Amino acid sequence: MIAAVIHVVGETRSFERAELTLRHVLGHAPSPKTIERLAHQVGGELAALHAIQAAEKEVVVPAVAVVSCDGGRIRTRAANARPGVHDAA
């Protein structure tokens, strides 16, 4: 029942509309104030669970990083030689 209440509150965005929807679908429903209390209680629990999971997935940044870039050219032609590869330098 709690899962249904929380789902309906999330979809309707109003405690009063959630109460009307639950009453229509189930034939009975808790009061809008009870629905509000449940939503705040479960929302707090979910927020705490999310915070714990986020802390566990925290990425540790290394103290030192190395970045290397090579934009040079490899010399493959001997000095004073005609075009083409002769003796790799």
C-alpha positions as CSV (number, residue, x, y, z in Angstrom):
1,M,0.0,0.0,0.0
2,I,2.8,2.4,0.8
3,A,4.5,1.8,-2.5
4,A,1.2,2.5,-4.3
5,V,0.7,5.7,-2.3
6,I,4.3,6.9,-3.1
7,H,3.9,6.1,-6.8
8,V,0.6,7.9,-7.1
9,V,1.9,11.0,-5.2
10,G,4.9,11.1,-7.6
11,E,2.6,10.9,-10.6
12,T,-0.1,13.3,-9.5
13,R,2.2,15.9,-7.8
14,S,-0.6,16.7,-5.2
15,F,-1.6,14.9,-2.0
16,E,-5.2,15.7,-2.6
17,R,-5.2,14.4,-6.1
18,A,-3.3,11.3,-4.9
19,E,-6.1,10.7,-2.4
20,L,-8.8,11.1,-5.1
21,T,-6.9,8.7,-7.4
22,L,-6.4,6.1,-4.8
23,R,-10.0,6.3,-3.7
24,H,-11.1,5.9,-7.3
25,V,-8.8,3.0,-8.1
26,L,-8.7,1.1,-4.7
27,G,-12.1,2.1,-3.3
28,H,-10.4,3.5,-0.2
29,A,-7.5,5.8,0.6
30,P,-5.7,7.4,3.4
31,S,-6.2,11.1,4.1
32,P,-4.2,13.7,2.2
33,K,-2.3,14.5,5.4
34,T,-1.3,10.8,5.9
35,I,-0.2,10.7,2.3
36,E,1.9,13.8,2.8
37,R,3.5,12.3,5.9
38,L,4.3,9.0,4.1
39,A,5.7,10.9,1.1
40,H,8.0,13.0,3.3
41,Q,9.1,9.9,5.3
42,V,9.9,7.8,2.3
43,G,11.4,10.7,0.5
44,G,13.8,11.3,3.4
45,E,14.8,7.6,3.4
46,L,15.4,7.6,-0.3
47,A,17.5,10.8,-0.1
48,A,19.6,9.2,2.6
49,L,20.1,6.0,0.6
50,H,21.0,8.0,-2.5
51,A,23.6,10.0,-0.4
52,I,25.2,6.8,0.9
53,Q,25.3,5.3,-2.6
54,A,26.8,8.4,-4.1
55,A,29.5,8.5,-1.3
56,E,30.4,4.9,-2.1
57,K,30.8,5.7,-5.8
58,E,33.0,8.7,-5.1
59,V,36.0,8.8,-7.4
60,V,39.4,9.3,-5.9
61,V,41.5,11.8,-7.9
62,P,45.2,10.9,-8.0
63,A,47.6,13.5,-6.6
64,V,49.7,13.5,-9.8
65,A,48.7,13.1,-13.5
66,V,50.9,12.9,-16.5
67,V,49.9,14.2,-19.9
68,S,52.1,13.5,-22.9
69,C,51.7,14.8,-26.5
70,D,53.9,13.9,-29.4
71,G,53.6,16.3,-32.4
72,G,57.1,15.7,-33.8
73,R,58.1,13.8,-36.9
74,I,60.2,10.7,-37.2
75,R,63.2,11.2,-39.4
76,T,63.4,8.2,-41.8
77,R,65.7,9.7,-44.5
78,A,69.5,9.8,-44.3
79,A,71.1,13.1,-44.5
80,N,71.6,14.4,-48.1
81,A,69.7,11.4,-49.6
82,R,67.1,11.5,-52.3
83,P,63.4,11.1,-51.5
84,G,62.2,7.8,-49.9
85,V,63.3,5.7,-46.9
86,H,66.9,4.5,-47.1
87,D,68.6,4.2,-43.7
88,A,66.3,4.9,-40.7
89,A,68.0,7.4,-38.5
